[in-house]
Amino acid sequence: MIDTAASLSRFKRKTPRRVIWKRQGLAFLFLAPGLILFLLMIWYPTVQTVLFSFQNVGLTGSKGWVGLNNFDRMFGDPQFIIAWRNSIVFVLLSLIMGLAVPIVLALMINEMRRFASVFQLIVYLPALIPSAVGLLIWRLIYQPEQTGILNSMLKLVGLPPQLWLSDPNLAKPLIIVIMTWLSAGGSTLIYLSALREIPVEFLEAAELDGFSPFQRVWYVVLPLISSRIQIMLVLQIIIVAQVFTEPFILTQGGPASATMTPVLEIYNAAFVNSDFGLASAWSVSMLVVLSIFSVIYVWLRREDTGMN
């Protein structure tokens, strides 16, 4: 009887585990097509890129292994330092100019009693415009000739025309202005969602304690949405570090390599010079750098959602 009871006890403990494994197996069966596509579309190209970085690869395919030669050429190229330095400056400018704008817009819209939804739509409209079209419009605005919109406005007030995107000192800040214009709408809606999750009692208590509107924002609102700000900050670093479309359409990396970026170097190496080995080495350098920030983003995201 004792042996039978022990056997039944073991059977009861094992049975649910078998049922769980069966359910998991069925779940993985349904997930299999998506997992296969993920492996083929994401992991296979990533692994292939890493392998190509150690090979001499051209339009006709791989011509053999070259070891670290591609990385030696990448590190020995003066453009390596220039491109990554420009990328760091882009990131810093985006944090100075682009991080605060969506927060301020979200705070303003959140305080509106009427027409808040209208202003949400207005703020988000640039995100609905295809980026290539928007960049072509901005190129017309920044034209250095007298026919450019900005130079025409300067002429009206008696100021001399500027070179704008043809000026190495102005090109990067002006591109960040465009990037902020294109992306601020989505970030504003995310911050607005965070603001509307704040209990009204907190703000009412701060108002009863005599806090000014600025003090309520600084001491109550911003600390409560700080986790969301951290996530958006890391995500912005990851996105801006991969900037390509804006310099490619507006400046082609100029003037004097002032807007050259790692992704633009990858494009030139692969599709202009047909040197896919060197392009892969550049890609691996970006993979390493951005993986660090991706891990930080995932960690902050888990903290924000309360996951263990």
Backbone torsions as a table, in degrees:
resi	resn	phi	psi	omega
1	MET	NA	-38.3	-179.3
2	ILE	-66.3	-42.2	179.7
3	ASP	-64.2	-40.6	179.8
4	THR	-63.2	-43.4	179.7
5	ALA	-63.5	-40.6	179.0
6	ALA	-65.4	-39.3	179.1
7	SER	-63.9	-44.2	178.0
8	LEU	-61.5	-39.2	179.0
9	SER	-63.0	-43.5	178.2
10	ARG	-65.7	-38.3	179.3
11	PHE	-63.0	-41.4	-179.6
12	LYS	-67.0	-34.1	-179.6
13	ARG	-74.0	-31.4	-176.3
14	LYS	-85.0	-31.4	-174.4
15	THR	-58.2	-49.9	179.1
16	PRO	-58.4	-34.6	-179.6
17	ARG	-65.2	-39.2	177.6
18	ARG	-63.3	-42.7	-180.0
19	VAL	-62.2	-41.1	179.5
20	ILE	-63.7	-43.8	179.1
21	TRP	-63.7	-36.8	177.7
22	LYS	-64.0	-42.6	179.6
23	ARG	-65.9	-39.9	178.2
24	GLN	-65.2	-39.5	178.0
25	GLY	-62.4	-40.6	177.5
26	LEU	-65.6	-39.2	178.5
27	ALA	-63.2	-43.9	179.2
28	PHE	-66.8	-28.7	176.7
29	LEU	-63.6	-43.6	178.1
30	PHE	-70.5	-30.5	-179.7
31	LEU	-81.3	-13.7	-173.5
32	ALA	-53.9	-47.5	179.6
33	PRO	-58.4	-43.9	178.9
34	GLY	-65.7	-39.6	178.8
35	LEU	-65.5	-39.8	178.8
36	ILE	-63.9	-44.5	177.6
37	LEU	-62.3	-39.6	178.8
38	PHE	-62.6	-43.6	178.6
39	LEU	-63.8	-41.9	-177.5
40	LEU	-73.3	-37.6	-173.4
41	MET	-91.2	-23.7	-176.0
42	ILE	-112.5	-60.8	-172.1
43	TRP	-74.6	-39.2	179.5
44	TYR	-61.0	-49.0	176.9
45	PRO	-61.8	-34.5	179.6
46	THR	-65.2	-48.4	178.7
47	VAL	-63.7	-40.0	179.8
48	GLN	-64.1	-37.3	177.9
49	THR	-63.5	-43.5	178.1
50	VAL	-61.1	-42.5	179.1
51	LEU	-66.0	-40.6	179.2
52	PHE	-63.2	-28.6	-178.2
53	SER	-65.6	-15.5	177.8
54	PHE	-106.3	13.5	-177.6
55	GLN	-128.8	163.5	171.8
56	ASN	-94.5	103.7	-172.3
57	VAL	-119.3	126.9	176.5
58	GLY	-125.2	-163.1	-179.3
59	LEU	-64.5	-28.1	-178.0
60	THR	-89.0	1.1	179.2
61	GLY	110.9	-168.7	-177.1
62	SER	-74.5	137.5	178.7
63	LYS	-111.2	14.8	177.6
64	GLY	122.6	166.2	-178.8
65	TRP	-82.4	139.7	-180.0
66	VAL	-124.3	9.0	178.8
67	GLY	65.7	-129.3	-177.3
68	LEU	-94.4	15.4	-176.3
69	ASN	-60.1	-41.8	179.6
70	ASN	-62.4	-39.0	178.7
71	PHE	-70.6	-35.4	176.1
72	ASP	-62.1	-43.5	179.2
73	ARG	-66.2	-37.4	-179.9
74	MET	-65.9	-48.4	-179.5
75	PHE	-68.6	-29.0	179.8
76	GLY	-81.1	-11.7	179.8
77	ASP	-79.0	125.5	177.1
78	PRO	-57.1	-25.8	-179.8
79	GLN	-67.6	-20.2	179.4
80	PHE	-61.9	-50.3	179.2
81	ILE	-65.1	-42.6	-177.8
82	ILE	-62.9	-46.5	-176.8
83	ALA	-63.9	-46.2	-179.2
84	TRP	-70.9	-32.7	175.5
85	ARG	-65.4	-43.1	176.3
86	ASN	-61.7	-39.7	179.5
87	SER	-63.1	-41.2	178.1
88	ILE	-64.3	-42.0	178.3
89	VAL	-63.9	-41.1	176.6
90	PHE	-58.1	-44.5	-179.2
91	VAL	-63.6	-46.2	-179.0
92	LEU	-63.6	-42.6	178.3
93	LEU	-64.8	-37.2	179.5
94	SER	-67.4	-33.8	178.1
95	LEU	-71.5	-33.8	179.4
96	ILE	-75.6	-45.8	-172.8
97	MET	-95.1	-38.9	-170.1
98	GLY	-92.0	-21.2	-176.8
99	LEU	-77.6	-38.6	-175.4
100	ALA	-76.3	-32.4	-174.4
101	VAL	-59.3	-50.4	178.5
102	PRO	-62.4	-35.6	179.5
103	ILE	-64.7	-45.2	179.6
104	VAL	-63.5	-43.5	179.0
105	LEU	-62.6	-41.5	179.2
106	ALA	-64.1	-41.7	178.0
107	LEU	-62.8	-40.9	-179.5
108	MET	-66.3	-46.1	-178.8
109	ILE	-66.4	-37.5	-179.1
110	ASN	-64.5	-27.0	-180.0
111	GLU	-84.4	-9.7	-177.7
112	MET	-74.4	136.8	176.7
113	ARG	-93.6	-26.1	179.6
114	ARG	-133.0	151.4	175.5
115	PHE	63.7	20.8	178.6
116	ALA	-63.1	-41.3	-179.0
117	SER	-66.3	-32.6	178.5
118	VAL	-65.5	-44.9	179.9
119	PHE	-69.4	-31.3	173.7
120	GLN	-60.0	-43.7	179.3
121	LEU	-64.7	-43.0	-179.4
122	ILE	-61.7	-43.2	-179.4
123	VAL	-65.9	-35.2	-175.7
124	TYR	-84.3	-13.9	-175.4
125	LEU	-55.0	-43.3	179.6
126	PRO	-57.7	-29.7	179.4
127	ALA	-68.7	-20.0	179.9
128	LEU	-84.0	-13.8	180.0
129	ILE	-83.0	131.4	175.0
130	PRO	-54.2	134.1	-173.0
131	SER	-59.8	-37.9	-179.8
132	ALA	-62.4	-41.7	179.0
133	VAL	-65.5	-45.4	179.1
134	GLY	-60.6	-39.6	-179.8
135	LEU	-68.2	-36.5	176.8
136	LEU	-64.9	-37.4	176.8
137	ILE	-65.0	-43.6	178.9
138	TRP	-65.9	-30.6	177.1
139	ARG	-65.3	-36.6	174.7
140	LEU	-66.0	-37.9	179.0
141	ILE	-65.1	-39.0	-175.7
142	TYR	-90.2	10.2	-179.0
143	GLN	-55.1	133.6	-177.9
144	PRO	-75.1	-15.4	-179.0
145	GLU	-74.1	172.2	179.6
146	GLN	-64.8	-20.1	-179.0
147	THR	-80.3	-10.7	177.8
148	GLY	-64.1	144.9	-174.7
149	ILE	-61.8	-46.5	-178.6
150	LEU	-65.4	-42.6	178.6
151	ASN	-66.8	-32.8	175.5
152	SER	-64.9	-39.0	177.6
153	MET	-67.9	-39.1	176.7
154	LEU	-63.6	-37.2	179.5
155	LYS	-63.8	-34.9	-179.9
156	LEU	-64.2	-32.3	-178.7
157	VAL	-99.7	10.6	174.4
158	GLY	80.6	19.9	179.2
159	LEU	-100.5	150.5	-178.9
160	PRO	-71.8	152.0	178.1
161	PRO	-68.0	155.4	-179.8
162	GLN	-115.1	160.3	179.0
163	LEU	-82.0	-19.0	179.4
164	TRP	53.6	-112.7	-175.2
165	LEU	-67.7	-13.5	176.4
166	SER	-88.0	-1.7	177.8
167	ASP	-98.7	119.3	-178.4
168	PRO	-58.4	-28.0	-179.2
169	ASN	-80.3	-21.7	-177.2
170	LEU	-103.2	-20.8	-170.5
171	ALA	-59.8	-49.1	-176.9
172	LYS	-64.8	-49.3	177.8
173	PRO	-58.9	-37.9	-179.2
174	LEU	-68.1	-35.5	176.6
175	ILE	-67.5	-37.8	177.2
176	ILE	-64.8	-35.8	175.5
177	VAL	-59.4	-43.7	179.7
178	ILE	-65.6	-44.7	-179.8
179	MET	-61.9	-38.7	177.4
180	THR	-65.1	-41.5	178.7
181	TRP	-61.4	-38.4	-177.6
182	LEU	-74.7	-34.3	-169.9
183	SER	-109.1	-9.1	-174.7
184	ALA	-63.4	-30.8	-176.5
185	GLY	-61.1	-48.8	179.8
186	GLY	-64.3	-42.2	178.9
187	SER	-64.9	-37.2	178.9
188	THR	-61.5	-42.3	179.7
189	LEU	-65.8	-35.5	177.8
190	ILE	-65.8	-45.9	178.3
191	TYR	-66.2	-35.9	179.1
192	LEU	-64.5	-39.3	175.9
193	SER	-61.7	-41.0	178.4
194	ALA	-65.1	-39.8	-179.9
195	LEU	-64.6	-36.5	-178.2
196	ARG	-77.5	-8.1	173.9
197	GLU	-86.3	-10.5	-179.5
198	ILE	-72.8	126.7	177.7
199	PRO	-59.0	135.5	-178.9
200	VAL	-62.4	-28.6	-178.0
201	GLU	-60.1	-34.5	-180.0
202	PHE	-63.5	-45.3	-179.1
203	LEU	-68.9	-38.3	178.2
204	GLU	-65.5	-39.4	178.2
205	ALA	-64.6	-40.1	178.1
206	ALA	-65.2	-37.8	178.6
207	GLU	-66.9	-40.0	177.8
208	LEU	-66.4	-29.1	178.3
209	ASP	-79.7	1.2	176.0
210	GLY	89.3	16.3	178.9
211	PHE	-70.0	137.2	172.6
212	SER	-75.2	165.4	178.3
213	PRO	-55.2	-40.7	178.5
214	PHE	-65.0	-41.5	179.5
215	GLN	-65.6	-37.2	177.7
216	ARG	-62.5	-41.3	179.5
217	VAL	-67.8	-45.2	-173.3
218	TRP	-73.0	-41.5	-172.7
219	TYR	-99.0	-14.9	-177.3
220	VAL	-118.5	-56.7	-171.6
221	VAL	-69.0	-54.8	-176.1
222	LEU	-61.1	-42.4	175.8
223	PRO	-61.2	-33.3	-178.1
224	LEU	-74.1	-24.8	178.7
225	ILE	-108.7	15.9	-176.3
226	SER	-62.1	-36.3	179.4
227	SER	-64.0	-39.4	177.2
228	ARG	-66.1	-38.2	178.5
229	ILE	-64.3	-40.8	179.0
230	GLN	-62.1	-43.5	179.4
231	ILE	-62.5	-46.3	-179.5
232	MET	-65.6	-33.6	178.9
233	LEU	-63.7	-49.6	-179.5
234	VAL	-64.9	-40.5	179.2
235	LEU	-63.8	-37.5	178.6
236	GLN	-66.4	-39.2	176.9
237	ILE	-60.3	-44.2	-179.2
238	ILE	-62.6	-42.4	-176.9
239	ILE	-71.5	-47.0	-175.7
240	VAL	-68.4	-33.1	178.4
241	ALA	-63.3	-20.0	179.5
242	GLN	-101.4	20.0	-175.7
243	VAL	-58.5	132.5	-178.9
244	PHE	-143.9	-51.0	-171.4
245	THR	-59.4	-44.9	-176.4
246	GLU	-63.5	-52.5	177.3
247	PRO	-64.5	-34.1	-177.9
248	PHE	-64.8	-43.6	-177.0
249	ILE	-81.4	-38.0	-171.0
250	LEU	-89.4	-40.3	-170.2
251	THR	-130.9	-13.0	-175.2
252	GLN	56.5	31.5	179.2
253	GLY	90.2	-10.9	180.0
254	GLY	-90.4	-172.7	-4.9
255	PRO	-78.2	140.1	179.7
256	ALA	54.4	42.7	178.5
257	SER	61.9	21.3	-178.1
258	ALA	-69.2	-22.7	-179.9
259	THR	-121.0	18.0	176.2
260	MET	-69.2	133.8	-177.4
261	THR	-127.0	162.6	178.6
262	PRO	-56.9	-40.2	-179.2
263	VAL	-67.9	-35.7	176.6
264	LEU	-67.5	-34.6	174.5
265	GLU	-65.3	-39.7	177.0
266	ILE	-61.0	-43.8	179.3
267	TYR	-61.9	-46.6	-178.7
268	ASN	-64.1	-42.1	-179.1
269	ALA	-65.7	-41.3	-174.5
270	ALA	-81.3	-49.3	-168.5
271	PHE	-103.7	-12.4	174.9
272	VAL	-100.4	-46.7	-177.2
273	ASN	-99.9	-4.4	-180.0
274	SER	54.9	34.8	178.5
275	ASP	-107.3	82.8	-174.3
276	PHE	-74.3	-22.4	175.9
277	GLY	-66.3	-47.0	178.2
278	LEU	-66.0	-39.8	177.8
279	ALA	-62.0	-37.8	178.3
280	SER	-66.7	-37.8	177.6
281	ALA	-62.7	-42.5	174.6
282	TRP	-60.6	-41.1	-179.9
283	SER	-64.0	-39.4	179.1
284	VAL	-65.0	-38.7	177.4
285	SER	-62.1	-39.7	176.9
286	MET	-69.0	-37.7	179.4
287	LEU	-59.9	-42.3	-179.3
288	VAL	-66.1	-48.1	-176.5
289	VAL	-65.0	-47.7	-175.7
290	LEU	-73.6	-24.3	176.6
291	SER	-63.7	-35.8	178.3
292	ILE	-61.6	-47.4	-180.0
293	PHE	-70.2	-29.3	177.3
294	SER	-66.9	-39.4	176.7
295	VAL	-63.1	-42.0	177.5
296	ILE	-61.9	-42.1	179.7
297	TYR	-61.8	-45.6	-179.8
298	VAL	-63.3	-40.7	179.3
299	TRP	-63.8	-44.1	178.9
300	LEU	-66.1	-36.6	178.9
301	ARG	-64.4	-41.1	177.7
302	ARG	-65.2	-38.6	177.9
303	GLU	-64.8	-39.4	-178.2
304	ASP	-67.6	-35.4	-179.3
305	THR	-88.5	-4.4	178.4
306	GLY	76.8	21.0	180.0
307	MET	-80.0	150.5	177.8
308	ASN	-97.8	NA	NA
